[in-house]
Amino acid sequence: MEAKVLIVEDERILAIGMKRKLESAGYAVTGIVSSGKEAIENAKKTNPNLVLMDIVLKGPMDGIEAAQQIINLYNIPVIYLTAYADDEILERAMITEPYGYLLKPFNLSELKANIKMALYKHKAESKRKELMKNRIMEDYYQFMIHGMDKSKYYSEIDIRNTLLKTFEKSFEEKMKPEFEKKLKNKGLNISDEDIIPLFETYLSWLSELFTSFGIKNKIRSEDDSWYLEFFNCSWSEYSIKNPIFCINCYAIVNCSFKWINIRGDVCRMSSIAGNSPKCSFKFYSTH
């Protein structure tokens, strides 16, 4: 099956040239767009296997910002295209963890090699995340099944605290090394004094994790606080019947926030299981 590629390039002649090269190599081009907003809309509509993203775009949204939204919303790999090798641009681009970075001008063989490698890496990473997700959820549901049998002997608060503590322990054992690996790849450390890049990387990792669970989410800031919002629930059929199933999301957020050693707290503001249109978690720092 041929891979589908979306081209995001505001220089029309270059875009048409890329389209011809890709089609001659057997790829299907889902569209050519010239702005970040169009890229996000086209990615949602056509669901390409990969996006070729020019970093410098006309309009209020550059290619890096557009790529971050496409990755978070649709889990589509991105290869950046640019005529500049500026260190500042490279550092911003690295935060989104692209699957490739091509300097213009590039030839067909370079383009094909980058696309093949990106598709392979994304497939392998998606498979690894799915296996990790299944392991986490299996542990959780097995505990829920066996734990519920004894629920008549405990109060609801006891059950909740026991489930929370057990799931957090299992989650930390499996996922903290993954998070620390992400920090290391970005040249960061939990003990860093500059908490801003640490916190931003943490939120990005958390958003990607829930995206891999099939949860559409968004990060936003308001005043001095940050919010992580979910617009669907992968286990709503369970949580609506029994809100105690909401513990898993809360445990993931609450447990992982402690890893970054930032003075502050996180609290759940709303829940889909509680008939809200979205689940919302609020993060605030006391630094």
C-alpha positions as CSV (number, residue, x, y, z in Angstrom):
1,M,0.0,0.0,0.0
2,E,1.4,3.4,-1.0
3,A,2.1,5.9,1.7
4,K,0.2,9.1,1.8
5,V,2.1,12.4,2.2
6,L,0.9,15.9,2.9
7,I,3.2,18.7,1.6
8,V,3.2,22.0,3.6
9,E,5.2,24.5,1.6
10,D,4.4,28.2,0.9
11,E,6.7,28.3,-2.2
12,R,4.3,26.9,-4.9
13,I,7.0,26.0,-7.4
14,L,9.0,24.0,-4.9
15,A,5.8,22.3,-3.6
16,I,4.8,21.2,-7.2
17,G,8.3,19.9,-7.7
18,M,8.2,17.9,-4.5
19,K,4.8,16.5,-5.5
20,R,6.1,15.2,-8.9
21,K,9.1,13.7,-7.2
22,L,7.0,11.9,-4.6
23,E,4.5,10.6,-7.1
24,S,7.3,9.3,-9.4
25,A,8.6,7.4,-6.3
26,G,5.2,5.8,-5.7
27,Y,3.9,8.0,-3.0
28,A,0.4,9.5,-3.0
29,V,0.2,13.2,-2.2
30,T,-2.9,14.1,-0.2
31,G,-2.5,17.8,-0.8
32,I,-0.3,20.9,-1.0
33,V,-1.0,23.6,1.6
34,S,0.8,26.8,2.4
35,S,-0.1,27.7,6.0
36,G,-0.1,26.0,9.4
37,K,-3.9,26.3,9.8
38,E,-4.5,24.6,6.4
39,A,-2.0,21.9,7.3
40,I,-3.9,21.0,10.5
41,E,-7.2,21.0,8.7
42,N,-5.9,18.9,5.8
43,A,-4.2,16.4,8.2
44,K,-7.6,15.9,9.9
45,K,-9.4,15.5,6.6
46,T,-7.0,13.3,4.7
47,N,-5.1,11.4,7.5
48,P,-1.8,11.2,5.7
49,N,0.9,8.8,6.8
50,L,3.5,11.5,6.9
51,V,3.8,15.3,6.7
52,L,6.6,17.2,4.9
53,M,6.6,20.5,6.8
54,D,8.4,23.7,5.8
55,I,9.4,25.5,9.0
56,V,9.1,29.0,7.8
57,L,5.5,29.6,6.7
58,K,3.5,32.8,6.0
59,G,0.9,33.7,8.6
60,P,0.6,33.7,12.4
61,M,1.5,30.0,12.8
62,D,4.9,28.6,11.7
63,G,5.7,25.0,10.7
64,I,6.9,24.0,14.2
65,E,3.7,25.1,15.9
66,A,1.6,23.4,13.2
67,A,3.7,20.2,13.5
68,Q,3.2,20.1,17.2
69,Q,-0.6,20.3,16.9
70,I,-0.6,17.6,14.2
71,I,1.5,15.3,16.3
72,N,-0.6,15.8,19.4
73,L,-4.0,15.6,17.7
74,Y,-3.4,12.9,15.0
75,N,-0.1,11.2,15.9
76,I,1.3,11.7,12.4
77,P,5.1,11.8,11.9
78,V,6.6,15.0,10.5
79,I,9.8,15.7,8.5
80,Y,10.9,19.3,8.6
81,L,12.0,21.2,5.5
82,T,14.1,24.4,5.7
83,A,16.6,26.5,4.0
84,Y,18.1,27.5,7.3
85,A,20.3,25.6,9.8
86,D,19.8,28.2,12.5
87,D,20.6,26.8,16.0
88,E,17.6,28.5,17.6
89,I,15.2,27.0,15.0
90,L,16.8,23.6,15.4
91,E,16.2,23.7,19.2
92,R,12.6,24.7,18.8
93,A,12.1,21.9,16.2
94,M,13.7,19.3,18.4
95,I,11.1,19.8,21.1
96,T,8.5,18.4,18.7
97,E,10.7,15.3,18.2
98,P,10.4,15.2,14.3
99,Y,11.2,12.1,12.3
100,G,13.6,13.9,10.0
101,Y,15.1,17.3,9.1
102,L,16.0,18.1,5.4
103,L,17.9,21.2,4.4
104,K,16.9,22.7,1.0
105,P,17.9,22.0,-1.7
106,F,17.6,18.2,-1.4
107,N,17.5,15.5,-4.0
108,L,15.0,12.6,-4.5
109,S,17.2,10.0,-2.9
110,E,17.6,12.0,0.3
111,L,13.8,12.6,0.4
112,K,13.0,8.9,-0.1
113,A,15.5,7.8,2.5
114,N,14.1,10.2,5.1
115,I,10.5,9.2,4.4
116,K,11.2,5.5,4.6
117,M,13.1,5.9,7.8
118,A,10.4,8.1,9.3
119,L,7.6,5.7,8.4
120,Y,9.6,2.7,9.8
121,K,10.5,4.5,13.1
122,H,6.9,5.7,13.6
123,K,5.4,2.3,13.0
124,A,7.9,0.7,15.4
125,E,7.3,3.4,18.0
126,S,3.5,3.1,17.7
127,K,3.7,-0.6,18.2
128,R,5.9,-0.2,21.3
129,K,3.5,2.4,22.8
130,E,0.5,0.2,22.1
131,L,2.2,-2.8,23.9
132,M,3.1,-0.5,26.8
133,K,-0.5,0.8,26.9
134,N,-1.9,-2.7,26.9
135,R,0.4,-3.8,29.7
136,I,-0.6,-0.8,31.8
137,M,-4.3,-1.2,31.2
138,E,-4.1,-5.0,31.7
139,D,-2.5,-4.5,35.1
140,Y,-5.1,-1.9,36.0
141,Y,-8.1,-3.9,35.0
142,Q,-6.9,-7.1,36.6
143,F,-6.5,-5.2,39.8
144,M,-9.9,-3.6,39.4
145,I,-11.5,-7.0,38.9
146,H,-9.9,-8.7,41.8
147,G,-10.0,-5.7,44.0
148,M,-13.7,-5.2,43.6
149,D,-14.4,-8.6,45.0
150,K,-13.3,-7.3,48.4
151,S,-15.0,-3.9,48.1
152,K,-17.7,-4.8,50.6
153,Y,-15.1,-4.9,53.4
154,Y,-13.9,-1.4,52.8
155,S,-15.2,2.1,52.6
156,E,-15.3,3.8,49.1
157,I,-12.4,6.1,50.3
158,D,-10.3,3.0,51.3
159,I,-11.0,1.4,47.9
160,R,-10.1,4.5,46.0
161,N,-6.8,5.1,47.9
162,T,-5.8,1.5,47.6
163,L,-6.5,1.4,43.9
164,L,-4.7,4.7,43.4
165,K,-1.6,3.7,45.3
166,T,-1.4,0.3,43.5
167,F,-1.9,1.7,40.0
168,E,0.5,4.6,40.6
169,K,3.3,2.2,41.6
170,S,2.7,0.0,38.5
171,F,2.6,3.0,36.2
172,E,5.8,4.5,37.6
173,E,7.7,1.3,37.2
174,K,6.8,1.1,33.6
175,M,6.7,4.7,32.4
176,K,9.1,6.8,34.4
177,P,12.1,5.4,32.5
178,E,10.3,6.4,29.3
179,F,9.9,9.9,30.5
180,E,13.5,10.2,31.7
181,K,14.6,9.0,28.3
182,K,12.7,11.8,26.7
183,L,14.3,14.3,29.0
184,K,17.8,12.9,28.2
185,N,17.1,13.2,24.5
186,K,16.3,16.9,25.0
187,G,19.4,17.5,27.1
188,L,17.2,18.0,30.2
189,N,17.4,16.6,33.8
190,I,14.9,16.5,36.6
191,S,17.3,18.4,38.8
192,D,17.6,21.3,36.4
193,E,17.0,24.7,38.0
194,D,15.2,26.1,34.9
195,I,11.8,24.6,35.3
196,I,10.1,26.0,32.2
197,P,11.6,23.7,29.6
198,L,11.3,20.8,32.0
199,F,7.6,21.5,32.6
200,E,6.9,22.1,28.9
201,T,8.5,18.8,28.0
202,Y,6.6,17.0,30.8
203,L,3.2,18.4,29.4
204,S,4.2,17.4,25.9
205,W,5.1,13.9,27.0
206,L,1.9,13.5,29.0
207,S,-0.2,14.7,26.1
208,E,1.5,12.2,23.7
209,L,0.9,9.4,26.2
210,F,-2.8,10.0,26.4
211,T,-2.9,10.5,22.6
212,S,-1.4,7.0,22.3
213,F,-4.3,5.8,24.5
214,G,-6.8,7.1,21.9
215,I,-7.7,10.2,23.9
216,K,-7.9,13.5,22.0
217,N,-6.4,16.2,24.2
218,K,-5.2,19.7,24.3
219,I,-2.8,21.7,26.4
220,R,-3.7,25.4,27.2
221,S,-2.5,28.1,29.6
222,E,-4.6,30.6,31.4
223,D,-3.2,33.2,33.8
224,D,-0.6,31.4,35.9
225,S,-2.0,27.9,35.4
226,W,-1.8,25.2,32.7
227,Y,-4.6,22.8,31.7
228,L,-4.7,19.4,30.1
229,E,-8.1,18.8,28.6
230,F,-9.6,15.5,27.2
231,F,-12.4,15.5,24.7
232,N,-13.2,11.8,24.7
233,C,-12.8,8.9,27.1
234,S,-11.4,5.5,26.0
235,W,-13.1,3.7,28.8
236,S,-16.3,5.8,29.1
237,E,-18.5,2.8,29.1
238,Y,-16.9,1.7,32.4
239,S,-16.4,5.1,34.0
240,I,-20.0,6.4,33.5
241,K,-21.3,3.2,35.2
242,N,-18.7,3.4,37.9
243,P,-16.7,6.7,38.3
244,I,-14.0,4.8,40.2
245,F,-12.6,3.8,36.8
246,C,-11.6,7.5,36.4
247,I,-8.8,6.8,38.9
248,N,-6.5,5.6,36.1
249,C,-6.3,9.0,34.4
250,Y,-6.0,10.8,37.7
251,A,-3.3,8.4,38.8
252,I,-1.3,8.9,35.7
253,V,-1.4,12.7,35.9
254,N,-0.9,12.9,39.7
255,C,1.9,10.3,39.8
256,S,3.9,11.7,36.8
257,F,3.6,15.3,38.0
258,K,5.6,14.3,41.1
259,W,8.5,13.1,38.9
260,I,9.5,16.6,37.9
261,N,10.0,17.9,41.4
262,I,8.2,21.2,40.8
263,R,6.6,22.8,43.8
264,G,2.9,22.9,42.9
265,D,-0.1,20.7,42.5
266,V,-2.5,19.2,40.0
267,C,-6.2,18.8,40.4
268,R,-9.1,17.5,38.3
269,M,-11.5,20.3,37.4
270,S,-14.1,18.3,35.4
271,S,-14.9,14.8,34.2
272,I,-16.7,13.2,31.3
273,A,-18.0,10.6,33.7
274,G,-19.5,13.4,35.6
275,N,-21.5,14.6,32.6
276,S,-19.0,17.3,31.6
277,P,-18.2,17.6,27.9
278,K,-14.5,17.2,28.7
279,C,-12.1,16.1,31.4
280,S,-9.9,18.8,32.7
281,F,-6.8,18.8,34.8
282,K,-5.3,22.0,36.2
283,F,-1.5,22.4,36.9
284,Y,-0.2,25.2,39.0
285,S,3.3,26.0,40.4
286,T,4.1,27.6,43.7
287,H,7.6,28.6,42.6
